[in-house]
Amino acid sequence: MNQRIFTLSETAEILNVDKETLRRWDNSGKLKSIRNPINNYREYRKEDITIFEKGKIYFNENNHNHVNSIKPYKSIELFAGAGGLALGLEKAGIHHSLLNEIDKYAVQTLKKNRPRWNIKQGDIQDICFKKYKNKIDLLTGGFPCQAFSYAGKKLGFEDTRGTLFFEFARALKETNAPVFLAENVKGLLSHEKGKTLETMIDVLDELGYHVFKPQVLKAIHYKVPQKRERLIIIGMKKEYLEQVSYSYPEPYEKIYTLKDALKKGELFDCDVPQSVGQKYPERKKAILDMVPPGGYWRDLPLDIQKEYMQKSFYLGGGKTGMARRISWDEPSLTLTCSPAQKQTERCHPDETRPFQVREYARIQTFPDDWIFEGSQSQQYKQIGNAVPVNLAEEIGYSIIKLLNDIEKLKNSKFC
């Protein structure tokens, strides 16, 4: 934001106080205004506003997670998708040596936007990572959660063979990367009553890695206008454990809303561009026309509720994602791979339609120049499956801090 002078009303909104409070602060010297030479109205300079914590947050100048790398760090990313995690890590300062993805449309997206990246399309089982041994600093990936068969198995490294987690572990073993980052759905914590995650941690331990306590990060705390949650798993070689530790990125106080995603403001310097998008069938559109911004199926007339919900009307649970219209002043609900399916509607606040492709991308904090390849449904799928870019960037800074600490430790041993 280039603006340097702000009106009384704008400053009150930035600092979340009323105008009378600002007048008192002015008189007491806590926050001095300047006078507009034309009308003598109170105005405030950006550098004075950012003395206050809320001012720093508003202007993104209190980027408390930001850290610079002390050397270039290289990564390999598996299950790269459309590049949300990779782009966020790149913004943080991490360089990608290799990205692997099996979906041809996602690969087309990656190549379209980053032709300089080394992108290998195909089944991960066909890739040998041994040539990267001791040549990368970080292995990342969001492997799909797969159940293991527990009966009669000791569940070590070899016993997970045939799962995509095994391929992630194999890549870790072959590269000997000092640090890894894995991300997954929150449900992995409770999958098979926690046994699946416990098995994964045991395997990683067997390979010589300490796994820090996995944590669910809420994207809304990391400059993402969406109520999305991801399970983050970070680990490093055990040899560094006595002198190096890891901290997850600190959350930000400010929560961004749908308005921040789709309108000109702090997150984007222009309104969202028009793009293709799905449409509702006529009857569904007529029903959703009745739902107010921020509302859902319970805001419909009773007879319409029964028509729309059918058997689900008589079952328990709130089902708050059904017939859901997002309001401008709230974050979006978690985006799915299809914006119009009945269980997870994400209707535009003003127009009765699903979010368009570019709106979807904005909510995931992709830049407007990040182009998605494939059919419309393929584009929705790629965006819906992605890690929000801003969340990935904040995680990236925490990884760089960890790698910096490891590098300092290694250097100290040679002094």
HELIX and SHEET records of a PDB file:
HELIX    1   1 LEU A    8  LEU A   15  1                                   8    
HELIX    2   2 LYS A   19  SER A   28  1                                  10    
HELIX    3   3 LYS A   46  ILE A   49  1                                   4    
HELIX    4   4 GLU A   53  TYR A   58  1                                   6    
HELIX    5   5 GLY A   84  ALA A   92  1                                   9    
HELIX    6   6 LYS A  104  ASN A  113  1                                  10    
HELIX    7   7 ILE A  124  ASP A  126  5                                   3    
HELIX    8   8 LYS A  130  TYR A  132  5                                   3    
HELIX    9   9 GLU A  158  THR A  160  5                                   3    
HELIX   10  10 LEU A  164  THR A  175  1                                  12    
HELIX   11  11 LYS A  186  LEU A  189  5                                   4    
HELIX   12  12 HIS A  191  GLY A  194  5                                   4    
HELIX   13  13 LYS A  195  GLU A  206  1                                  12    
HELIX   14  14 ALA A  219  HIS A  221  5                                   3    
HELIX   15  15 LYS A  238  TYR A  240  5                                   3    
HELIX   16  16 LEU A  258  LEU A  262  1                                   5    
HELIX   17  17 GLU A  282  LEU A  288  1                                   7    
HELIX   18  18 TRP A  297  ASP A  299  5                                   3    
HELIX   19  19 LEU A  302  MET A  309  1                                   8    
HELIX   20  20 GLN A  310  TYR A  314  5                                   5    
HELIX   21  21 LYS A  342  THR A  344  5                                   3    
HELIX   22  22 VAL A  357  ILE A  363  1                                   7    
HELIX   23  23 GLN A  376  ASN A  385  1                                  10    
HELIX   24  24 VAL A  389  SER A  412  1                                  24    
SHEET    1   A 3 ILE A   5  THR A   7  0                                        
SHEET    2   A 3 ARG A  42  ARG A  45 -1                                        
SHEET    3   A 3 ILE A  34  ARG A  35 -1                                        
SHEET    1   B 7 ILE A 119  GLN A 121  0                                        
SHEET    2   B 7 ILE A  94  GLU A 101  1                                        
SHEET    3   B 7 TYR A  73  LEU A  78  1                                        
SHEET    4   B 7 LEU A 138  GLY A 141  1                                        
SHEET    5   B 7 VAL A 179  ASN A 184  1                                        
SHEET    6   B 7 GLU A 229  LYS A 237 -1                                        
SHEET    7   B 7 TYR A 209  VAL A 211 -1                                        
SHEET    1   C 7 ILE A 119  GLN A 121  0                                        
SHEET    2   C 7 ILE A  94  GLU A 101  1                                        
SHEET    3   C 7 TYR A  73  LEU A  78  1                                        
SHEET    4   C 7 LEU A 138  GLY A 141  1                                        
SHEET    5   C 7 VAL A 179  ASN A 184  1                                        
SHEET    6   C 7 GLU A 229  LYS A 237 -1                                        
SHEET    7   C 7 GLN A 215  LYS A 218 -1                                        
SHEET    1   D 2 GLN A 226  LYS A 227  0                                        
SHEET    2   D 2 SER A 332  LEU A 333  1                                        
END                                                                             
